[in-house]
Amino acid sequence: MKKSTKIVLALVAVVTFGGLVSDPSASATPSTPQTTQVAPTLPTRACPEDGIASRNCYWDAGKRQGKGYSYFVDRGGKVTYLNPKLNDEAARKLFAAKKKKAGWEYWGVVWGHQFCWAKVGDTSYIECFDGFRETS
């Protein structure tokens, strides 16, 4: 094959290939389905103060007690504090294990505080995971 023929064939190949690449219909990618993210629904009902492990409620410590830690309880019963340091599951389990080993009783919710334990006797002591302490 002559050199000029090779050059013409090469140019035809480049033009043809280049036309395919630059052709919008040839390079169009299939459309991907659009997904929308839905924000979780936050509870609108206030949690009770004592003894009841509620679901789908919130505790506004500022309004209820003037201080403390606010949280919400989802429909599955998971407690999520607005202060991230109190959401450490490993720390909660360690706190519970220490209290159980020391003979304390799990009392649950005390005056709006979650994860509370009590040492009952002539003088009773209550300690909650969020740092709340009470003596009676």
Beta strands, then each sheet from edge to edge (+ up, - down):
strand 1: 57-59
strand 2: 71-73
strand 3: 79-81
strand 4: 105-110
strand 5: 113-119
strand 6: 125-128
strand 7: 133-135
sheet 1: 1+ 2- 3+
sheet 2: 4+ 5- 6+ 7-
end
